[in-house]
Amino acid sequence: MTNAAESMGERLIGALTGALELCTVEIGCKLGLYAAVRDGANTAAELAKAAEIDERYAQEWLEQQAAAGFLTATFELTPGTAAVLLDEGGPAYAAPAAEFAVGVGLLTPTVIEAFRTGAGVPYSSYEHLRHGIGGFNRPMFNHLLTTEWLPAVSSIDQRLQAVPGARVLDLGCGMGYSSVAMALAYPSITVRGVDLDEHSIGEARRVAAEAGVADRVSFTSADAAAASGSYDLVTIFEALHDMGDPVGVLRNARELLSPSGSVFIGDERVSDTFIAPAGEIERLQYAFSVLHCLPATRAENPVLANGTILRAPTLLGWAREAGFEQPEVLDIPNDFWRFYHLR
């Protein structure tokens, strides 16, 4: 065996180990096992009783989690595990990574068939990914959206703080975490969230009600290219690359803006040109593109299907085609997203 073949084989085994461990993390999250361990269920019998699961399975999961380093040898949470797997909305929360892995695995046979036929896989089929995307982005919306991202554009931040309150349109709002975060931070504004996925809209209404902002935040299931109204700010977070007519969406957003309004976009941070081999984050984005974003967009009878890899020159070109004369890339640091201001 050559060194190159041996190295590639080791890489695949490592990837398999990680994928399988993510599935065991999903078991722990969905059954409440990590919370039970945190609360003192540190034996198989205690865990089985606390989580109402079978004791033999409890024993195997505890040992596997300790072997993987998520638990100690005495079956307690290792440092950092609680913040990463239990603190929903906290800045370190990353449990949705497990839901992503399970979701793409379940749909891979369907994607294989789509490769053969050229058809798409409807977004509604990706139930696990829908919740995974919402859960993964929620900490950024909670902790960065209104403290770093929007304040980076002084004209936007000032308008959102002004009275009378600004009108905000959140296109591709998903489960509503971005819409709610803006409403909580800027108490004078009203927000309308729009998304094609009806299930996500239902979840968004629940999120807004639980946050106490349902009187200022509303949600509509609709095509972003056909949204109506007049707004001081239009936001699109990690959604433009999934839209089947991105130029049409941006053109419509421009027509909906008040005279001093603008569009704020956050989308994938990838290189400006194709590079291989790519960095770890871009590899992640490409994998999502093959398994989720491209198939989901192809299911919409799109004008074009971009996939996850939305490069800055492409987005700026779409913006100019839509009529924005001054699209710009913003200097906002983030490992996953790049930000744009269109006016």
Number of C-alpha atoms within 10 A of each C-alpha: 6 7 8 9 10 10 12 12 12 12 12 11 12 11 12 12 12 15 17 14 18 20 18 17 23 22 16 22 18 11 14 16 24 25 19 18 22 16 13 14 20 17 17 21 15 16 26 19 15 17 19 13 15 13 17 11 12 21 16 12 18 26 17 15 21 18 12 13 14 22 21 16 14 11 19 21 22 14 12 12 20 18 16 17 23 19 15 18 20 16 16 18 23 22 23 25 21 25 27 23 20 20 21 20 15 13 17 14 11 16 23 12 13 16 13 8 9 13 17 21 23 16 20 15 14 18 16 19 23 20 18 22 17 20 21 21 18 23 21 21 23 20 15 16 19 20 13 12 22 21 15 15 14 10 13 20 16 13 19 26 15 13 11 10 15 22 22 25 31 24 28 27 30 29 29 29 25 27 30 31 21 22 24 18 15 18 16 16 22 23 25 21 29 27 24 19 20 17 15 24 24 16 17 29 21 15 18 24 15 11 14 14 20 19 10 18 24 21 26 19 18 18 17 27 18 10 18 13 12 18 24 21 24 25 23 24 21 23 20 25 24 27 26 25 22 24 22 19 22 25 19 17 27 23 16 20 21 14 11 12 21 22 24 22 22 20 22 24 20 24 15 12 10 10 10 8 8 13 11 9 14 20 15 12 20 19 15 18 20 16 21 25 26 23 25 25 27 24 17 19 12 14 14 15 21 22 24 26 25 21 19 21 13 13 21 20 13 19 26 17 14 19 16 20 12 11 20 17 15 16 11 15 12 13 10 14 15 21 23 20 21 21 18
